[in-house]
């Protein structure tokens, strides 16, 4: 895959896209950091958080891999 980006790092994702395809955006991305999902996650008990992490372990592993790869590029 030539390009992928992460929504929490939109400016870096835009830069990598532009460099990968030798294109320039006319308007830069705007970074929006507020998400309701993290606010909801923070309100859960430790046991609930652990269960969610266990159920989503492969997704978390993929995300961590993608984030590491993106910052290597």
OpenMM code with the backbone's topology and positions (N, CA, C; nanometers):
from openmm import Vec3, app, unit

residues = "UNK UNK UNK UNK UNK UNK UNK UNK UNK UNK UNK UNK UNK UNK UNK UNK UNK UNK UNK UNK UNK UNK UNK UNK UNK UNK UNK UNK UNK UNK UNK UNK UNK UNK UNK UNK UNK UNK UNK UNK UNK UNK UNK UNK UNK UNK UNK UNK UNK UNK UNK UNK UNK UNK UNK UNK UNK UNK UNK UNK UNK UNK UNK UNK UNK UNK UNK UNK UNK UNK UNK UNK UNK".split()
positions = [
    Vec3(0.0861, -0.1163, 0.0000),
    Vec3(0.0000, 0.0000, 0.0000),
    Vec3(0.0908, 0.1226, 0.0000),
    Vec3(0.0726, 0.2090, -0.0951),
    Vec3(0.1583, 0.3268, -0.1075),
    Vec3(0.1356, 0.4287, 0.0023),
    Vec3(0.0119, 0.4416, 0.0469),
    Vec3(-0.0188, 0.5450, 0.1455),
    Vec3(-0.1281, 0.4993, 0.2399),
    Vec3(-0.1152, 0.5380, 0.3634),
    Vec3(-0.2231, 0.5325, 0.4610),
    Vec3(-0.1966, 0.6445, 0.5604),
    Vec3(-0.2996, 0.6864, 0.6293),
    Vec3(-0.2844, 0.7913, 0.7292),
    Vec3(-0.3670, 0.7598, 0.8521),
    Vec3(-0.3421, 0.8356, 0.9567),
    Vec3(-0.4157, 0.8205, 1.0809),
    Vec3(-0.4903, 0.9500, 1.1102),
    Vec3(-0.6146, 0.9381, 1.1491),
    Vec3(-0.6956, 1.0585, 1.1695),
    Vec3(-0.6428, 1.1457, 1.2824),
    Vec3(-0.5780, 1.0862, 1.3818),
    Vec3(-0.5271, 1.1691, 1.4904),
    Vec3(-0.3966, 1.2406, 1.4542),
    Vec3(-0.3406, 1.2074, 1.3393),
    Vec3(-0.2201, 1.2737, 1.2887),
    Vec3(-0.2452, 1.3205, 1.1456),
    Vec3(-0.3454, 1.4044, 1.1286),
    Vec3(-0.3880, 1.4441, 0.9947),
    Vec3(-0.2829, 1.5261, 0.9208),
    Vec3(-0.2154, 1.6159, 0.9902),
    Vec3(-0.1151, 1.6979, 0.9226),
    Vec3(0.0029, 1.6133, 0.8753),
    Vec3(0.0467, 1.5199, 0.9579),
    Vec3(0.1554, 1.4300, 0.9179),
    Vec3(0.1086, 1.3407, 0.8032),
    Vec3(-0.0145, 1.2928, 0.8107),
    Vec3(-0.0701, 1.2091, 0.7038),
    Vec3(-0.0749, 1.2862, 0.5728),
    Vec3(-0.1137, 1.4127, 0.5788),
    Vec3(-0.1179, 1.4949, 0.4579),
    Vec3(0.0226, 1.5094, 0.3999),
    Vec3(0.1207, 1.5369, 0.4849),
    Vec3(0.2579, 1.5529, 0.4384),
    Vec3(0.3073, 1.4251, 0.3694),
    Vec3(0.2815, 1.3103, 0.4309),
    Vec3(0.3256, 1.1835, 0.3725),
    Vec3(0.2561, 1.1593, 0.2387),
    Vec3(0.1265, 1.1911, 0.2298),
    Vec3(0.0533, 1.1773, 0.1035),
    Vec3(0.1172, 1.2642, -0.0044),
    Vec3(0.1416, 1.3896, 0.0304),
    Vec3(0.1990, 1.4833, -0.0676),
    Vec3(0.3362, 1.4367, -0.1157),
    Vec3(0.4190, 1.3887, -0.0247),
    Vec3(0.5521, 1.3414, -0.0628),
    Vec3(0.5459, 1.2103, -0.1410),
    Vec3(0.4546, 1.1227, -0.1047),
    Vec3(0.4422, 0.9933, -0.1728),
    Vec3(0.4005, 1.0105, -0.3179),
    Vec3(0.3045, 1.0990, -0.3426),
    Vec3(0.2480, 1.1146, -0.4768),
    Vec3(0.2917, 1.2425, -0.5473),
    Vec3(0.3840, 1.3161, -0.4848),
    Vec3(0.4348, 1.4411, -0.5422),
    Vec3(0.3209, 1.5349, -0.5815),
    Vec3(0.2267, 1.5496, -0.4899),
    Vec3(0.1117, 1.6384, -0.5074),
    Vec3(0.1044, 1.7334, -0.3890),
    Vec3(0.0386, 1.8462, -0.4055),
    Vec3(0.0204, 1.9414, -0.2965),
    Vec3(-0.1272, 1.9744, -0.2817),
    Vec3(-0.1766, 1.9721, -0.1598),
    Vec3(-0.3140, 2.0114, -0.1316),
    Vec3(-0.3258, 2.1631, -0.1374),
    Vec3(-0.4358, 2.2124, -0.1908),
    Vec3(-0.4595, 2.3565, -0.1931),
    Vec3(-0.4930, 2.4080, -0.0541),
    Vec3(-0.5594, 2.3248, 0.0247),
    Vec3(-0.5996, 2.3627, 0.1608),
    Vec3(-0.5485, 2.2557, 0.2561),
    Vec3(-0.4723, 2.2963, 0.3587),
    Vec3(-0.4226, 2.1964, 0.4541),
    Vec3(-0.5343, 2.1337, 0.5362),
    Vec3(-0.5113, 2.0100, 0.5794),
    Vec3(-0.6066, 1.9437, 0.6686),
    Vec3(-0.6177, 2.0213, 0.7986),
    Vec3(-0.7332, 2.0138, 0.8604),
    Vec3(-0.7507, 2.0682, 0.9942),
    Vec3(-0.7513, 1.9519, 1.0919),
    Vec3(-0.6797, 1.9689, 1.2012),
    Vec3(-0.6712, 1.8632, 1.3024),
    Vec3(-0.7844, 1.8797, 1.4031),
    Vec3(-0.8671, 1.7779, 1.4159),
    Vec3(-0.9750, 1.7764, 1.5142),
    Vec3(-0.9436, 1.6668, 1.6150),
    Vec3(-0.9207, 1.7044, 1.7395),
    Vec3(-0.8756, 1.6082, 1.8395),
    Vec3(-0.9845, 1.5595, 1.9329),
    Vec3(-1.0969, 1.6223, 1.9345),
    Vec3(-1.2005, 1.5860, 2.0307),
    Vec3(-1.2847, 1.4704, 1.9777),
    Vec3(-1.2876, 1.3627, 2.0544),
    Vec3(-1.3733, 1.2507, 2.0170),
    Vec3(-1.4548, 1.2080, 2.1379),
    Vec3(-1.5765, 1.1748, 2.1137),
    Vec3(-1.6634, 1.1291, 2.2216),
    Vec3(-1.6255, 0.9895, 2.2684),
    Vec3(-1.5691, 0.9093, 2.1808),
    Vec3(-1.5369, 0.7717, 2.2178),
    Vec3(-1.4325, 0.7668, 2.3291),
    Vec3(-1.3342, 0.8541, 2.3263),
    Vec3(-1.2335, 0.8538, 2.4329),
    Vec3(-1.2930, 0.9023, 2.5642),
    Vec3(-1.3828, 0.9975, 2.5576),
    Vec3(-1.4493, 1.0439, 2.6797),
    Vec3(-1.5310, 0.9306, 2.7397),
    Vec3(-1.5985, 0.8548, 2.6573),
    Vec3(-1.6776, 0.7411, 2.7052),
    Vec3(-1.5859, 0.6334, 2.7616),
    Vec3(-1.4750, 0.6062, 2.6939),
    Vec3(-1.3804, 0.5040, 2.7395),
    Vec3(-1.3235, 0.5405, 2.8762),
    Vec3(-1.2930, 0.6678, 2.8962),
    Vec3(-1.2369, 0.7130, 3.0237),
    Vec3(-1.3336, 0.6944, 3.1400),
    Vec3(-1.4620, 0.6881, 3.1113),
    Vec3(-1.5609, 0.6751, 3.2182),
    Vec3(-1.5867, 0.5291, 3.2581),
    Vec3(-1.5253, 0.4338, 3.1881),
    Vec3(-1.5459, 0.2917, 3.2176),
    Vec3(-1.4602, 0.2470, 3.3360),
    Vec3(-1.5000, 0.1361, 3.3956),
    Vec3(-1.4200, 0.0775, 3.5031),
    Vec3(-1.2970, 0.0088, 3.4430),
    Vec3(-1.1991, -0.0209, 3.5271),
    Vec3(-1.0778, -0.0885, 3.4807),
    Vec3(-1.1108, -0.2252, 3.4205),
    Vec3(-1.2053, -0.2976, 3.4803),
    Vec3(-1.2443, -0.4297, 3.4283),
    Vec3(-1.3091, -0.4172, 3.2903),
    Vec3(-1.3926, -0.3162, 3.2719),
    Vec3(-1.4574, -0.2953, 3.1420),
    Vec3(-1.3538, -0.2598, 3.0359),
    Vec3(-1.2589, -0.1738, 3.0708),
    Vec3(-1.1531, -0.1352, 2.9766),
    Vec3(-1.0706, -0.2574, 2.9366),
    Vec3(-1.0377, -0.3408, 3.0330),
    Vec3(-0.9584, -0.4601, 3.0057),
    Vec3(-1.0318, -0.5554, 2.9122),
    Vec3(-1.1617, -0.5717, 2.9329),
    Vec3(-1.2408, -0.6600, 2.8464),
    Vec3(-1.2449, -0.6059, 2.7032),
    Vec3(-1.2642, -0.4770, 2.6888),
    Vec3(-1.2661, -0.4150, 2.5558),
    Vec3(-1.1315, -0.4336, 2.4871),
    Vec3(-1.0239, -0.4117, 2.5608),
    Vec3(-0.8903, -0.4291, 2.5027),
    Vec3(-0.8664, -0.5740, 2.4617),
    Vec3(-0.9132, -0.6683, 2.5411),
    Vec3(-0.8958, -0.8105, 2.5077),
    Vec3(-0.9733, -0.8468, 2.3810),
    Vec3(-1.0955, -0.8004, 2.3707),
    Vec3(-1.1785, -0.8301, 2.2537),
    Vec3(-1.1195, -0.7688, 2.1268),
    Vec3(-1.0556, -0.6531, 2.1412),
    Vec3(-1.0016, -0.5794, 2.0264),
    Vec3(-0.8502, -0.5907, 2.0135),
    Vec3(-0.7919, -0.6939, 2.0711),
    Vec3(-0.6456, -0.7068, 2.0747),
    Vec3(-0.5822, -0.7032, 1.9361),
    Vec3(-0.6410, -0.7709, 1.8390),
    Vec3(-0.5828, -0.7716, 1.7038),
    Vec3(-0.5935, -0.6351, 1.6373),
    Vec3(-0.7039, -0.5652, 1.6596),
    Vec3(-0.7191, -0.4294, 1.6059),
    Vec3(-0.6159, -0.3355, 1.6668),
    Vec3(-0.5935, -0.3495, 1.7959),
    Vec3(-0.4948, -0.2659, 1.8646),
    Vec3(-0.3549, -0.2954, 1.8123),
    Vec3(-0.3257, -0.4226, 1.7906),
    Vec3(-0.1949, -0.4610, 1.7362),
    Vec3(-0.1742, -0.4017, 1.5967),
    Vec3(-0.2756, -0.4090, 1.5124),
    Vec3(-0.2673, -0.3519, 1.3781),
    Vec3(-0.2484, -0.2010, 1.3836),
    Vec3(-0.3239, -0.1342, 1.4695),
    Vec3(-0.3116, 0.0110, 1.4848),
    Vec3(-0.1697, 0.0482, 1.5297),
    Vec3(-0.1160, -0.0218, 1.6297),
    Vec3(0.0188, 0.0079, 1.6783),
    Vec3(0.1221, -0.0123, 1.5679),
    Vec3(0.1059, -0.1189, 1.4890),
    Vec3(0.1960, -0.1433, 1.3763),
    Vec3(0.1879, -0.0298, 1.2745),
    Vec3(0.0651, 0.0110, 1.2404),
    Vec3(0.0457, 0.1183, 1.1425),
    Vec3(0.1064, 0.2486, 1.1923),
    Vec3(0.0871, 0.2795, 1.3187),
    Vec3(0.1411, 0.4037, 1.3740),
    Vec3(0.2938, 0.4022, 1.3696),
    Vec3(0.3555, 0.2896, 1.4082),
    Vec3(0.5014, 0.2784, 1.4010),
    Vec3(0.5494, 0.2939, 1.2580),
    Vec3(0.4835, 0.2281, 1.1644),
    Vec3(0.5215, 0.2351, 1.0246),
    Vec3(0.5074, 0.3769, 0.9703),
    Vec3(0.3995, 0.4439, 1.0057),
    Vec3(0.3788, 0.5801, 0.9568),
    Vec3(0.4912, 0.6723, 1.0032),
    Vec3(0.5348, 0.6607, 1.1262),
    Vec3(0.6405, 0.7478, 1.1757),
    Vec3(0.7783, 0.7080, 1.1245),
    Vec3(0.7928, 0.5862, 1.0741),
    Vec3(0.9178, 0.5483, 1.0079),
    Vec3(0.9290, 0.6133, 0.8706),
    Vec3(0.8132, 0.6338, 0.8089),
    Vec3(0.8122, 0.6918, 0.6734),
    Vec3(0.8439, 0.8389, 0.6822),
] * unit.nanometer
topology = app.Topology()
chain = topology.addChain("A")
for resn in residues:
    res = topology.addResidue(resn, chain)
    for name in ("N", "CA", "C"):
        topology.addAtom(name, app.Element.getBySymbol(name[0]), res)
